[in-house]
Amino acid sequence: MTVSRRSFLATVGAGSAGILALPLIEWRGYEALHAQGTASRRADRLLAAQPGMTRIDSNENPNGPGEHVFAAIRNHLGESNRYPVRSEDDLIKVIADKHGVKPENVILGCGSGELLRSAVHGFTAKDRGLLVPEPTFEAPANFATFLGVPVVGKKVDASLHADLDALIDAARDSRPGLVYLCNPNNPTATVHGHADVVSFIDRVNSRSPQSTILVDEAYHEYVDDTSYATVIPVAIANPRVVVTRTFSKVFGMAGLRVGYAIGQPETLAKMSPWLLGSNVSQLSLIAAAATVNDAKHIELEQKRNRETRALTVRFFREAGYKVPDVQANFMMVDIHRDVKAFKAECIKHKVAIGRQFTALPTHARVSIGTSAEMKKALAVFKTTLA
Ligand SMILES: Cc1ncc(COP(=O)(O)O)c(C=O)c1O
């Protein structure tokens, strides 16, 4: 329920703390919802979830989780009466082993979204803001704005890569508490090579020694560019670096809500207080542990994505649109028209694409669906763009 300014003031006028409390909380809730962009985001997702809709809007894996996930959930459903303490340790151990780090270098999140939020809480303040490329995944900036933390954005360059030099200058000038680098970047699907990211981190460290750099590797498994590599080893060596990963993308578990962060224990300790205890469900923990090393499933999903992505890139290029180098399970294309209107038109044909990003209002973000879904979507794009 929303509360108008007038009814809020009338309630204040009533002078009763009891009467005041409820609308105040509701008004805050309303503000919060809008400050974080969650209201429009939810509306967008509900639209995409309509029956019969081809959902290429949220960078999900259209094929779902691997068979180990189904088996794990079926076999462990009966343990749902217990709080998941042991399973948390089990998953942390499997993740740590996979990356060659210690369990104390890993914390879990209810999706990596919770970890991004905890990083904003833990590393920023009203006088130590957040620095981000623009556009990028908006959750950290939305949350910082909600907290009253200043956000500095630096627009991507002409090739849709984060402008690393501009970010370094901004770090020197604004001394942010947190620098968020999404690599590959959502929504542009562009990637920076390992050497560039390491040099970026070094230069931010020297220009603004108190800033923590969070590298979000949500789409790590979809990168083909051989110059790219994870910066997890850097996060283990450098107290000013954290890496986040998620089970929501290549693992096909967005609905199960599991993510993790890797860094030095003292660095992670700044984030942990902001996480809910037992933030990942028992079944999700067991499912994630069952799939994290399922190389066969990961390879299959990479292959499927690569093939369908190539088909989609070809379509746009043959139609005369410029597609930047795509290194994820989505792409961004300048369609030379307002994306909101294009999206609305596609919805009429039961195809839901990504939301409009303010910094690039004519660039459509298209997630890669199954090949059947993409054939349908491309036919709709063909008529809609004609
Ligand atoms: C770059 C990036 N990071 C984090 C997230 C959050 O994902 P989750 O909370 O499902 O792990 C997303 C979701 O799309 C994303 O694109």
The ligand as a Tripos MOL2 file, in Angstrom:
@<TRIPOS>MOLECULE
LIG
   16    16     1     0     0
SMALL
NO_CHARGES

@<TRIPOS>ATOM
      1 C1         26.4290   -9.4380  -12.9050 C.3       1 LIG1
      2 C2         25.4410  -10.0090  -11.9610 C.ar      1 LIG1
      3 N1         25.7860  -10.1720  -10.6920 N.ar      1 LIG1
      4 C3         24.9440  -10.6860   -9.8040 C.ar      1 LIG1
      5 C4         23.6720  -11.0530  -10.1740 C.ar      1 LIG1
      6 C5         22.7640  -11.5980   -9.1220 C.3       1 LIG1
      7 O1         22.5270  -12.8990   -9.3350 O.3       1 LIG1
      8 P1         22.1430  -13.9110   -8.1850 P.3       1 LIG1
      9 O2         21.6990  -13.1100   -7.0040 O.co2     1 LIG1
     10 O3         21.0510  -14.7320   -8.7740 O.co2     1 LIG1
     11 O4         23.3880  -14.6760   -7.9080 O.co2     1 LIG1
     12 C6         23.2540  -10.9220  -11.4960 C.ar      1 LIG1
     13 C7         21.9090  -11.3020  -11.9150 C.2       1 LIG1
     14 O5         21.5100  -11.2610  -13.0300 O.2       1 LIG1
     15 C8         24.1720  -10.3620  -12.4140 C.ar      1 LIG1
     16 O6         23.8520  -10.1710  -13.6830 O.3       1 LIG1
@<TRIPOS>BOND
     1     1     2 1
     2     2     3 ar
     3     2    15 ar
     4     3     4 ar
     5     4     5 ar
     6     5     6 1
     7     5    12 ar
     8     6     7 1
     9     7     8 1
    10     8     9 2
    11     8    10 1
    12     8    11 1
    13    12    13 1
    14    12    15 ar
    15    13    14 2
    16    15    16 1
@<TRIPOS>SUBSTRUCTURE
     1 LIG1         1 GROUP 0 **** ****
